[in-house]
Amino acid sequence: MSKIRVKHFGPIKEGYSNNKWIDIKKTTIFIGNQGSGKSTVAKLISTLTWVEKALIRGDFNENDLIKNNRLKKYFAYQNLNDYFKNNTVIEYIGKAYSISYDKGIVGNENLKTKSYAFPKIMYVPSERNFTSSVRNIRTLKGLPSTLYTFSDEFVGALEDLRGQILLPINNVKLEYQKLNKIPWIIGDNYKIRLSDSSSGFQSLVPLFVVSEYLAKSLGKEEKGNIKTISIDEERRIRKEVEMILSNPNISSDIKLNSLEFLSSKFVYSSFVNIVEEPEQNLFPSSQNSILNTLFECNNLREENCLVITTHSPYIINYASIAIQAGQLLGKIKSEELKNSLNSVVPIKSTLKGEDVVIYQLDEKDGSINILSTFEGIPSDYNFLNDSLSIGNKVFDRLLEIEQEL
């Protein structure tokens, strides 16, 4: 389990109460109002997880990270470079490295971990609808860098599709015509381009296709039997790559063959999926369906990690249901009851309570607090449900005014 601590960064002030660590569990959810810092923390997790991977891979070394404020520069990819303040403190403890930024001073430490699940990190931005309506998003300037990266993954996933695939809502299928590079939405009695479909489909399709593709493509060559490679072996492979590329006595063909051989050893063995607002433009039942897909993808490997930011009370509700279903699954012995459970909550999408954590961020004071649980189930007393209750109180007040007329 990785963890992070952050203070005085963007909208976040004192951070998690009593200077506690934010645990990045297998499923980690952040809720809160606009501007409370949900995406800020998610982007920090994304960036620092990537920096850790880059250190392991040998893209740069520990000293390079400290020199010339290089760590701060990597935050520019997520547009976080203006979030730093004079008293900013960021600490990250990963699987292999600890990384810190304390009031301008960068530090890191090799944790001497013997093995490391090399992660494929995907940040799914809330602006993903662009990828459904614009064929070549690279022609548009000024969009978030994460959107360009996500678009590239979406195109790659579409190119990998074979025939029609069933989407998780409305019994609708997706088909990608490679000749003209157009994705189509196919219903019982209609067929329309994805770019002409509803905003819900334009939000769901990229998220669904990319998540499924990346989660299920890990280790295809080894038929899912990936072994976690040692860090020493990762470094040895990197050195071999550098030696091949720098050797003037090796022909291009031999270099290519050698690199292909080495790359077969250098594979992703986990999927870190960081998703902004999975509920975007979706009806509640559709939110449930896409969430079940994300949970299923996350459950494919023990080392996978899912991070979600959300404004939707339904997301928390459906996560609670998945946890409760997971608790029941551990007690059920008969296949008949398992089938009954599966008809309510897909067994592949059930969760273990100890693998889930939900944090609430408050834009008023810049604080972060953990959502309490009861027997592993997230509490109903949370910011999102509070917003629903406010509507009921407002309506009650209107009734009181009506009675006074």
SEDOGU-116221 format. One record per residue (C-alpha): z, y, x; residue in one letter; residue number from 1. Coordinates in Angstrom, 2 decimals, padded with zeros to 5 digits. Example, Ala and Ser with C-alpha at 12.3 -4.5 7.8 and 13.67 -1.06 7.14 Angstrom:
! residues 2
+---------+---------+---------+------+-----+
!      pz !      py !      px ! code ! pos !
+---------+---------+---------+------+-----+
!  007.80 ! -004.50 !  012.30 !    a !   1 !
!  007.14 ! -001.06 !  013.67 !    s !   2 !
+---------+---------+---------+------+-----+
! end
This chain:
! residues 405
+---------+---------+---------+------+-----+
!      pz !      py !      px ! code ! pos !
+---------+---------+---------+------+-----+
!  000.00 !  000.00 !  000.00 !    m !   1 !
! -000.92 !  003.46 !  001.31 !    s !   2 !
!  001.03 !  006.59 !  000.44 !    k !   3 !
!  000.70 !  010.35 !  000.68 !    i !   4 !
!  002.94 !  013.40 !  000.66 !    r !   5 !
!  001.62 !  016.91 !  000.02 !    v !   6 !
!  003.20 !  020.38 ! -000.27 !    k !   7 !
!  001.77 !  023.89 ! -000.61 !    h !   8 !
! -001.84 !  022.84 ! -000.87 !    f !   9 !
! -004.11 !  024.44 ! -003.48 !    g !  10 !
! -002.29 !  024.36 ! -006.85 !    p !  11 !
!  000.39 !  022.01 ! -005.51 !    i !  12 !
!  003.59 !  023.71 ! -004.44 !    k !  13 !
!  006.66 !  021.58 ! -003.64 !    e !  14 !
!  004.82 !  018.39 ! -004.58 !    g !  15 !
!  006.63 !  015.21 ! -005.56 !    y !  16 !
!  010.28 !  015.94 ! -006.32 !    s !  17 !
!  012.78 !  015.59 ! -003.45 !    n !  18 !
!  009.94 !  015.28 ! -000.95 !    n !  19 !
!  009.15 !  011.73 ! -002.05 !    k !  20 !
!  005.99 !  009.83 ! -001.20 !    w !  21 !
!  003.20 !  009.32 ! -003.73 !    i !  22 !
!  002.49 !  005.59 ! -003.63 !    d !  23 !
! -001.21 !  004.68 ! -003.86 !    i !  24 !
! -000.93 !  001.42 ! -005.74 !    k !  25 !
! -003.72 ! -000.88 ! -006.83 !    k !  26 !
! -004.11 !  001.26 ! -009.96 !    t !  27 !
! -002.97 !  004.89 ! -009.61 !    t !  28 !
! -003.38 !  007.43 ! -012.41 !    i !  29 !
! -002.86 !  011.20 ! -012.34 !    f !  30 !
! -002.41 !  013.20 ! -015.55 !    i !  31 !
! -001.86 !  016.90 ! -016.14 !    g !  32 !
! -003.37 !  020.14 ! -017.37 !    n !  33 !
! -006.41 !  021.84 ! -015.86 !    q !  34 !
! -005.53 !  023.33 ! -012.50 !    g !  35 !
! -002.44 !  021.17 ! -012.03 !    s !  36 !
! -003.84 !  019.42 ! -008.94 !    g !  37 !
! -004.95 !  015.99 ! -010.23 !    k !  38 !
! -008.33 !  016.13 ! -008.56 !    s !  39 !
! -006.79 !  017.77 ! -005.51 !    t !  40 !
! -004.59 !  014.75 ! -004.85 !    v !  41 !
! -007.44 !  012.34 ! -005.64 !    a !  42 !
! -009.70 !  014.17 ! -003.16 !    k !  43 !
! -006.96 !  014.08 ! -000.53 !    l !  44 !
! -006.68 !  010.32 ! -000.98 !    i !  45 !
! -010.45 !  009.97 ! -000.72 !    s !  46 !
! -010.70 !  012.12 !  002.42 !    t !  47 !
! -007.75 !  010.62 !  004.30 !    l !  48 !
! -008.78 !  007.06 !  003.45 !    t !  49 !
! -012.21 !  007.86 !  004.89 !    w !  50 !
! -010.72 !  009.46 !  008.03 !    v !  51 !
! -008.63 !  006.33 !  008.58 !    e !  52 !
! -011.74 !  004.16 !  008.20 !    k !  53 !
! -013.68 !  006.40 !  010.61 !    a !  54 !
! -010.94 !  006.04 !  013.22 !    l !  55 !
! -011.10 !  002.26 !  012.92 !    i !  56 !
! -014.90 !  002.26 !  013.04 !    r !  57 !
! -014.89 !  004.44 !  016.14 !    g !  58 !
! -016.75 !  007.45 !  014.70 !    d !  59 !
! -014.21 !  009.52 !  016.61 !    f !  60 !
! -010.88 !  008.85 !  018.30 !    n !  61 !
! -007.33 !  010.06 !  017.82 !    e !  62 !
! -007.71 !  012.91 !  020.31 !    n !  63 !
! -010.94 !  014.12 !  018.67 !    d !  64 !
! -009.07 !  014.40 !  015.37 !    l !  65 !
! -006.53 !  016.76 !  016.86 !    i !  66 !
! -008.95 !  018.94 !  018.83 !    k !  67 !
! -010.51 !  022.08 !  017.34 !    n !  68 !
! -008.84 !  021.52 !  013.96 !    n !  69 !
! -011.32 !  018.74 !  013.27 !    r !  70 !
! -009.20 !  017.15 !  010.55 !    l !  71 !
! -009.35 !  020.35 !  008.51 !    k !  72 !
! -013.14 !  020.35 !  008.76 !    k !  73 !
! -013.41 !  016.96 !  007.07 !    y !  74 !
! -011.81 !  018.42 !  003.96 !    f !  75 !
! -014.84 !  020.67 !  003.51 !    a !  76 !
! -016.81 !  017.71 !  002.11 !    y !  77 !
! -014.49 !  017.79 ! -000.92 !    q !  78 !
! -014.47 !  021.63 ! -000.99 !    n !  79 !
! -010.79 !  021.67 ! -000.06 !    l !  80 !
! -011.03 !  023.82 !  003.05 !    n !  81 !
! -009.81 !  026.94 !  001.19 !    d !  82 !
! -006.76 !  025.10 ! -000.19 !    y !  83 !
! -004.86 !  025.26 !  003.09 !    f !  84 !
! -001.97 !  027.71 !  003.38 !    k !  85 !
!  000.26 !  028.72 !  006.28 !    n !  86 !
!  002.97 !  026.30 !  005.11 !    n !  87 !
!  000.72 !  023.40 !  004.01 !    t !  88 !
!  002.11 !  019.94 !  004.74 !    v !  89 !
!  000.03 !  016.77 !  004.25 !    i !  90 !
!  001.18 !  013.34 !  005.34 !    e !  91 !
! -000.66 !  010.07 !  004.88 !    y !  92 !
!  000.39 !  006.54 !  005.80 !    i !  93 !
! -002.44 !  004.06 !  005.47 !    g !  94 !
! -002.96 !  000.44 !  006.41 !    k !  95 !
! -003.82 !  001.19 !  010.03 !    a !  96 !
! -003.06 !  004.86 !  010.75 !    y !  97 !
! -000.65 !  007.59 !  009.79 !    s !  98 !
! -002.19 !  011.07 !  009.67 !    i !  99 !
! -000.41 !  014.38 !  009.26 !    s ! 100 !
! -001.10 !  018.09 !  008.96 !    y ! 101 !
!  002.04 !  020.16 !  009.26 !    d ! 102 !
!  001.56 !  023.94 !  009.14 !    k ! 103 !
! -001.55 !  023.81 !  011.26 !    g ! 104 !
! -000.48 !  021.02 !  013.61 !    i ! 105 !
! -002.40 !  017.74 !  013.32 !    v ! 106 !
! -000.85 !  014.42 !  014.23 !    g ! 107 !
! -001.81 !  010.76 !  013.96 !    n ! 108 !
! -000.44 !  007.40 !  014.96 !    e ! 109 !
! -002.02 !  003.98 !  015.32 !    n ! 110 !
!  000.20 !  001.62 !  013.32 !    l ! 111 !
! -000.98 ! -001.39 !  015.37 !    k ! 112 !
! -002.03 ! -003.26 !  012.26 !    t ! 113 !
! -003.55 ! -006.64 !  013.08 !    k ! 114 !
! -006.04 ! -006.69 !  010.21 !    s ! 115 !
! -007.76 ! -004.15 !  008.00 !    y ! 116 !
! -009.75 ! -004.51 !  004.76 !    a ! 117 !
! -012.72 ! -002.27 !  005.56 !    f ! 118 !
! -013.15 ! -000.12 !  002.39 !    p ! 119 !
! -016.20 !  001.12 !  000.55 !    k ! 120 !
! -014.94 !  004.46 ! -000.79 !    i ! 121 !
! -016.59 !  005.94 ! -003.87 !    m ! 122 !
! -015.61 !  009.28 ! -005.36 !    y ! 123 !
! -016.97 !  009.56 ! -008.91 !    v ! 124 !
! -017.05 !  013.28 ! -009.80 !    p ! 125 !
! -016.76 !  014.68 ! -013.31 !    s ! 126 !
! -020.22 !  016.28 ! -012.85 !    e ! 127 !
! -021.84 !  012.80 ! -012.86 !    r ! 128 !
! -023.88 !  013.65 ! -016.01 !    n ! 129 !
! -026.29 !  015.47 ! -013.70 !    f ! 130 !
! -027.35 !  012.13 ! -012.24 !    t ! 131 !
! -028.49 !  010.96 ! -015.68 !    s ! 132 !
! -030.56 !  014.02 ! -016.52 !    s ! 133 !
! -032.04 !  014.97 ! -013.13 !    v ! 134 !
! -034.32 !  012.48 ! -011.42 !    r ! 135 !
! -033.88 !  013.84 ! -007.88 !    n ! 136 !
! -030.58 !  015.64 ! -007.70 !    i ! 137 !
! -031.20 !  016.48 ! -004.03 !    r ! 138 !
! -033.61 !  019.18 ! -005.21 !    t ! 139 !
! -030.69 !  021.12 ! -006.71 !    l ! 140 !
! -028.70 !  023.32 ! -004.37 !    k ! 141 !
! -025.05 !  024.28 ! -004.50 !    g ! 142 !
! -023.67 !  021.15 ! -006.21 !    l ! 143 !
! -020.55 !  019.38 ! -004.91 !    p ! 144 !
! -021.24 !  017.15 ! -001.91 !    s ! 145 !
! -019.59 !  014.24 ! -003.71 !    t ! 146 !
! -022.22 !  014.49 ! -006.44 !    l ! 147 !
! -025.09 !  014.06 ! -003.97 !    y ! 148 !
! -023.38 !  011.01 ! -002.47 !    t ! 149 !
! -022.68 !  009.54 ! -005.90 !    f ! 150 !
! -026.28 !  010.16 ! -006.95 !    s ! 151 !
! -027.53 !  008.22 ! -003.92 !    d ! 152 !
! -025.31 !  005.28 ! -004.88 !    e ! 153 !
! -026.51 !  005.48 ! -008.49 !    f ! 154 !
! -030.14 !  005.35 ! -007.44 !    v ! 155 !
! -029.42 !  002.42 ! -005.13 !    g ! 156 !
! -027.61 !  000.56 ! -007.92 !    a ! 157 !
! -030.49 !  001.16 ! -010.35 !    l ! 158 !
! -033.02 ! -000.12 ! -007.81 !    e ! 159 !
! -030.96 ! -003.31 ! -007.52 !    d ! 160 !
! -031.02 ! -004.00 ! -011.27 !    l ! 161 !
! -032.93 ! -007.03 ! -012.50 !    r ! 162 !
! -034.11 ! -006.83 ! -016.10 !    g ! 163 !
! -031.85 ! -005.48 ! -018.83 !    q ! 164 !
! -028.07 ! -005.27 ! -018.54 !    i ! 165 !
! -025.59 ! -004.95 ! -021.39 !    l ! 166 !
! -023.55 ! -001.77 ! -021.41 !    l ! 167 !
! -019.90 ! -002.01 ! -022.50 !    p ! 168 !
! -020.38 !  000.10 ! -025.67 !    i ! 169 !
! -022.34 ! -000.15 ! -028.91 !    n ! 170 !
! -024.11 ! -003.38 ! -027.93 !    n ! 171 !
! -026.65 ! -001.24 ! -026.07 !    v ! 172 !
! -028.66 ! -002.28 ! -023.02 !    k ! 173 !
! -029.89 ! -000.47 ! -019.94 !    l ! 174 !
! -033.27 ! -001.08 ! -018.34 !    e ! 175 !
! -034.63 !  000.52 ! -015.20 !    y ! 176 !
! -038.40 !  000.79 ! -014.76 !    q ! 177 !
! -038.90 !  000.87 ! -011.01 !    k ! 178 !
! -042.53 !  001.91 ! -011.14 !    l ! 179 !
! -041.80 !  005.30 ! -012.72 !    n ! 180 !
! -038.10 !  005.34 ! -011.75 !    k ! 181 !
! -036.86 !  005.91 ! -015.30 !    i ! 182 !
! -033.69 !  004.34 ! -016.77 !    p ! 183 !
! -033.91 !  003.53 ! -020.49 !    w ! 184 !
! -031.25 !  003.06 ! -023.15 !    i ! 185 !
! -032.21 !  000.26 ! -025.55 !    i ! 186 !
! -030.55 ! -000.24 ! -028.93 !    g ! 187 !
! -031.35 ! -002.52 ! -031.85 !    d ! 188 !
! -034.12 ! -000.31 ! -033.17 !    n ! 189 !
! -034.69 !  002.38 ! -030.55 !    y ! 190 !
! -035.51 !  002.95 ! -026.90 !    k ! 191 !
! -034.92 !  006.32 ! -025.24 !    i ! 192 !
! -034.75 !  007.67 ! -021.71 !    r ! 193 !
! -031.25 !  008.03 ! -020.29 !    l ! 194 !
! -032.05 !  011.72 ! -019.71 !    s ! 195 !
! -032.62 !  012.12 ! -023.48 !    d ! 196 !
! -029.59 !  010.13 ! -024.58 !    s ! 197 !
! -026.21 !  011.41 ! -025.76 !    s ! 198 !
! -023.76 !  013.02 ! -023.34 !    s ! 199 !
! -021.52 !  009.97 ! -023.70 !    g ! 200 !
! -024.19 !  007.63 ! -022.34 !    f ! 201 !
! -025.09 !  010.13 ! -019.62 !    q ! 202 !
! -021.47 !  010.06 ! -018.48 !    s ! 203 !
! -020.82 !  006.34 ! -018.92 !    l ! 204 !
! -023.99 !  004.81 ! -017.46 !    v ! 205 !
! -023.68 !  006.19 ! -013.89 !    p ! 206 !
! -019.96 !  005.34 ! -013.79 !    l ! 207 !
! -020.51 !  001.83 ! -015.14 !    f ! 208 !
! -023.56 !  001.00 ! -013.02 !    v ! 209 !
! -022.16 !  002.28 ! -009.72 !    v ! 210 !
! -018.70 !  000.72 ! -010.22 !    s ! 211 !
! -020.14 ! -002.68 ! -011.14 !    e ! 212 !
! -022.72 ! -002.59 ! -008.36 !    y ! 213 !
! -020.33 ! -001.65 ! -005.56 !    l ! 214 !
! -017.51 ! -003.93 ! -006.72 !    a ! 215 !
! -019.75 ! -006.98 ! -007.11 !    k ! 216 !
! -022.00 ! -006.39 ! -004.11 !    s ! 217 !
! -019.22 ! -006.69 ! -001.52 !    l ! 218 !
! -019.98 ! -009.70 !  000.61 !    g ! 219 !
! -022.93 ! -011.02 ! -001.38 !    k ! 220 !
! -024.24 ! -012.60 !  001.78 !    e ! 221 !
! -021.04 ! -014.60 !  002.11 !    e ! 222 !
! -020.86 ! -015.47 ! -001.60 !    k ! 223 !
! -017.61 ! -013.57 ! -002.03 !    g ! 224 !
! -015.74 ! -015.32 !  000.78 !    n ! 225 !
! -015.10 ! -012.25 !  002.92 !    i ! 226 !
! -012.43 ! -012.51 !  005.57 !    k ! 227 !
! -010.48 ! -009.43 !  006.55 !    t ! 228 !
! -011.74 ! -008.56 !  010.00 !    i ! 229 !
! -009.30 ! -007.66 !  012.76 !    s ! 230 !
! -009.19 ! -004.09 !  014.01 !    i ! 231 !
! -009.79 ! -005.25 !  017.58 !    d ! 232 !
! -012.95 ! -007.01 !  016.42 !    e ! 233 !
! -014.10 ! -003.89 !  014.56 !    e ! 234 !
! -013.79 ! -001.90 !  017.78 !    r ! 235 !
! -015.53 ! -004.58 !  019.81 !    r ! 236 !
! -018.48 ! -004.56 !  017.39 !    i ! 237 !
! -018.68 ! -000.78 !  017.59 !    r ! 238 !
! -018.79 ! -000.92 !  021.40 !    k ! 239 !
! -021.55 ! -003.52 !  021.27 !    e ! 240 !
! -023.56 ! -001.28 !  018.94 !    v ! 241 !
! -023.17 !  001.67 !  021.31 !    e ! 242 !
! -024.22 ! -000.45 !  024.29 !    m ! 243 !
! -027.37 ! -001.66 !  022.50 !    i ! 244 !
! -028.41 !  001.83 !  021.42 !    l ! 245 !
! -027.88 !  003.35 !  024.86 !    s ! 246 !
! -029.65 !  000.59 !  026.84 !    n ! 247 !
! -033.11 !  001.89 !  027.93 !    p ! 248 !
! -034.20 ! -001.58 !  029.04 !    n ! 249 !
! -034.13 ! -003.09 !  025.54 !    i ! 250 !
! -037.18 ! -002.77 !  023.31 !    s ! 251 !
! -036.95 ! -001.28 !  019.83 !    s ! 252 !
! -037.58 ! -004.66 !  018.18 !    d ! 253 !
! -034.81 ! -006.37 !  020.12 !    i ! 254 !
! -032.46 ! -003.46 !  019.39 !    k ! 255 !
! -033.20 ! -003.78 !  015.66 !    l ! 256 !
! -032.61 ! -007.53 !  015.65 !    n ! 257 !
! -029.40 ! -007.16 !  017.62 !    s ! 258 !
! -028.08 ! -004.45 !  015.32 !    l ! 259 !
! -028.89 ! -006.51 !  012.23 !    e ! 260 !
! -026.91 ! -009.40 !  013.71 !    f ! 261 !
! -023.93 ! -007.18 !  014.47 !    l ! 262 !
! -024.02 ! -005.48 !  011.07 !    s ! 263 !
! -023.58 ! -008.86 !  009.40 !    s ! 264 !
! -020.10 ! -008.93 !  010.95 !    k ! 265 !
! -019.35 ! -005.31 !  010.04 !    f ! 266 !
! -019.01 ! -005.55 !  006.25 !    v ! 267 !
! -016.98 ! -003.89 !  003.53 !    y ! 268 !
! -014.18 ! -006.08 !  002.25 !    s ! 269 !
! -012.57 ! -003.76 ! -000.32 !    s ! 270 !
! -013.61 ! -001.15 ! -002.87 !    f ! 271 !
! -011.71 !  002.11 ! -003.34 !    v ! 272 !
! -012.95 !  003.61 ! -006.61 !    n ! 273 !
! -011.75 !  007.16 ! -007.31 !    i ! 274 !
! -012.82 !  008.30 ! -010.78 !    v ! 275 !
! -012.51 !  011.72 ! -012.35 !    e ! 276 !
! -012.11 !  011.69 ! -016.13 !    e ! 277 !
! -013.50 !  008.26 ! -017.12 !    p ! 278 !
! -013.08 !  009.40 ! -020.74 !    e ! 279 !
! -015.63 !  012.18 ! -020.39 !    q ! 280 !
! -017.66 !  012.64 ! -023.64 !    n ! 281 !
! -016.57 !  009.23 ! -024.96 !    l ! 282 !
! -015.16 !  008.10 ! -028.31 !    f ! 283 !
! -011.70 !  006.46 ! -027.97 !    p ! 284 !
! -013.01 !  002.89 ! -028.36 !    s ! 285 !
! -015.65 !  003.62 ! -025.71 !    s ! 286 !
! -012.93 !  004.96 ! -023.42 !    q ! 287 !
! -011.22 !  001.60 ! -023.82 !    n ! 288 !
! -014.42 ! -000.28 ! -022.96 !    s ! 289 !
! -015.20 !  001.64 ! -019.77 !    i ! 290 !
! -011.55 !  001.44 ! -018.70 !    l ! 291 !
! -011.63 ! -002.34 ! -019.11 !    n ! 292 !
! -014.73 ! -002.40 ! -016.90 !    t ! 293 !
! -012.98 ! -000.35 ! -014.21 !    l ! 294 !
! -009.94 ! -002.63 ! -014.36 !    f ! 295 !
! -012.12 ! -005.73 ! -014.10 !    e ! 296 !
! -013.96 ! -004.33 ! -011.07 !    c ! 297 !
! -010.63 ! -003.46 ! -009.47 !    n ! 298 !
! -009.30 ! -006.97 ! -010.07 !    n ! 299 !
! -012.20 ! -008.65 ! -008.23 !    l ! 300 !
! -010.40 ! -008.31 ! -004.88 !    r ! 301 !
! -006.75 ! -008.05 ! -004.03 !    e ! 302 !
! -007.47 ! -005.20 ! -001.57 !    e ! 303 !
! -009.38 ! -003.07 ! -004.13 !    n ! 304 !
! -007.89 !  000.19 ! -005.35 !    c ! 305 !
! -008.60 !  002.31 ! -008.45 !    l ! 306 !
! -007.54 !  005.96 ! -008.66 !    v ! 307 !
! -008.05 !  007.84 ! -011.95 !    i ! 308 !
! -007.57 !  011.44 ! -013.03 !    t ! 309 !
! -007.47 !  011.97 ! -016.78 !    t ! 310 !
! -006.75 !  014.32 ! -019.66 !    h ! 311 !
! -006.92 !  011.56 ! -022.27 !    s ! 312 !
! -003.83 !  010.07 ! -023.96 !    p ! 313 !
! -006.02 !  007.08 ! -024.86 !    y ! 314 !
! -006.45 !  006.18 ! -021.19 !    i ! 315 !
! -002.67 !  005.92 ! -020.76 !    i ! 316 !
! -002.39 !  004.01 ! -024.02 !    n ! 317 !
! -005.07 !  001.50 ! -023.05 !    y ! 318 !
! -003.56 !  001.09 ! -019.58 !    a ! 319 !
! -000.25 !  000.28 ! -021.25 !    s ! 320 !
! -001.99 ! -002.31 ! -023.42 !    i ! 321 !
! -003.60 ! -003.89 ! -020.35 !    a ! 322 !
! -000.17 ! -004.13 ! -018.68 !    i ! 323 !
!  001.39 ! -005.68 ! -021.78 !    q ! 324 !
! -001.49 ! -008.16 ! -021.98 !    a ! 325 !
! -000.91 ! -009.01 ! -018.31 !    g ! 326 !
!  002.74 ! -009.74 ! -019.04 !    q ! 327 !
!  001.77 ! -012.05 ! -021.90 !    l ! 328 !
! -000.83 ! -013.79 ! -019.77 !    l ! 329 !
!  001.88 ! -014.76 ! -017.28 !    g ! 330 !
!  003.82 ! -016.51 ! -020.04 !    k ! 331 !
!  000.97 ! -018.22 ! -021.90 !    i ! 332 !
!  000.37 ! -021.90 ! -021.17 !    k ! 333 !
! -002.15 ! -023.02 ! -023.80 !    s ! 334 !
! -005.88 ! -022.31 ! -023.62 !    e ! 335 !
! -005.88 ! -021.47 ! -027.32 !    e ! 336 !
! -003.45 ! -018.60 ! -026.84 !    l ! 337 !
! -005.38 ! -017.44 ! -023.77 !    k ! 338 !
! -008.53 ! -017.28 ! -025.87 !    n ! 339 !
! -006.65 ! -015.31 ! -028.52 !    s ! 340 !
! -005.41 ! -012.87 ! -025.89 !    l ! 341 !
! -008.89 ! -012.55 ! -024.41 !    n ! 342 !
! -010.28 ! -011.55 ! -027.81 !    s ! 343 !
! -007.86 ! -008.62 ! -027.86 !    v ! 344 !
! -007.82 ! -007.63 ! -024.17 !    v ! 345 !
! -010.27 ! -009.21 ! -021.71 !    p ! 346 !
! -008.19 ! -011.36 ! -019.36 !    i ! 347 !
! -010.21 ! -010.10 ! -016.39 !    k ! 348 !
! -009.04 ! -006.55 ! -017.26 !    s ! 349 !
! -005.30 ! -007.23 ! -017.56 !    t ! 350 !
! -002.88 ! -005.49 ! -015.20 !    l ! 351 !
!  000.40 ! -006.26 ! -013.49 !    k ! 352 !
!  002.97 ! -003.56 ! -014.17 !    g ! 353 !
!  004.12 ! -003.47 ! -010.55 !    e ! 354 !
!  000.54 ! -002.67 ! -009.47 !    d ! 355 !
!  000.28 !  000.45 ! -011.66 !    v ! 356 !
!  001.76 !  003.91 ! -011.19 !    v ! 357 !
!  001.20 !  007.11 ! -013.18 !    i ! 358 !
!  002.01 !  010.59 ! -011.91 !    y ! 359 !
!  002.31 !  013.78 ! -013.95 !    q ! 360 !
!  001.31 !  017.09 ! -012.40 !    l ! 361 !
!  002.60 !  020.38 ! -013.80 !    d ! 362 !
!  000.44 !  023.48 ! -013.32 !    e ! 363 !
!  003.39 !  025.76 ! -014.15 !    k ! 364 !
!  005.46 !  024.98 ! -011.08 !    d ! 365 !
!  003.00 !  022.95 ! -009.00 !    g ! 366 !
!  005.22 !  019.87 ! -009.13 !    s ! 367 !
!  004.44 !  016.15 ! -009.22 !    i ! 368 !
!  006.63 !  013.58 ! -010.96 !    n ! 369 !
!  006.31 !  009.89 ! -011.68 !    i ! 370 !
!  005.99 !  008.74 ! -015.29 !    l ! 371 !
!  008.90 !  006.49 ! -016.18 !    s ! 372 !
!  008.36 !  002.97 ! -017.49 !    t ! 373 !
!  010.20 !  000.62 ! -019.83 !    f ! 374 !
!  009.95 ! -003.03 ! -018.81 !    e ! 375 !
!  006.81 ! -002.18 ! -016.85 !    g ! 376 !
!  005.12 ! -000.28 ! -019.71 !    i ! 377 !
!  004.41 !  003.47 ! -019.16 !    p ! 378 !
!  006.59 !  005.75 ! -021.26 !    s ! 379 !
!  005.23 !  007.37 ! -024.43 !    d ! 380 !
!  007.01 !  010.53 ! -023.32 !    y ! 381 !
!  004.27 !  012.04 ! -021.19 !    n ! 382 !
!  002.32 !  015.30 ! -021.00 !    f ! 383 !
! -000.65 !  013.94 ! -022.94 !    l ! 384 !
!  001.37 !  012.66 ! -025.88 !    n ! 385 !
!  003.41 !  015.87 ! -025.81 !    d ! 386 !
!  000.17 !  017.76 ! -026.42 !    s ! 387 !
! -000.49 !  015.65 ! -029.49 !    l ! 388 !
!  003.01 !  016.31 ! -030.83 !    s ! 389 !
!  002.52 !  020.06 ! -030.36 !    i ! 390 !
! -000.36 !  019.90 ! -032.84 !    g ! 391 !
!  001.92 !  018.23 ! -035.38 !    n ! 392 !
!  004.56 !  020.92 ! -034.88 !    k ! 393 !
!  001.99 !  023.68 ! -035.36 !    v ! 394 !
!  000.79 !  022.05 ! -038.59 !    f ! 395 !
!  004.40 !  021.77 ! -039.84 !    d ! 396 !
!  004.88 !  025.47 ! -039.16 !    r ! 397 !
!  001.72 !  026.28 ! -041.17 !    l ! 398 !
!  003.12 !  024.27 ! -044.08 !    l ! 399 !
!  006.33 !  026.28 ! -043.88 !    e ! 400 !
!  004.33 !  029.53 ! -044.03 !    i ! 401 !
!  002.38 !  028.19 ! -047.00 !    e ! 402 !
!  005.63 !  027.44 ! -048.85 !    q ! 403 !
!  006.75 !  031.03 ! -048.29 !    e ! 404 !
!  003.67 !  032.46 ! -050.03 !    l ! 405 !
+---------+---------+---------+------+-----+
! end
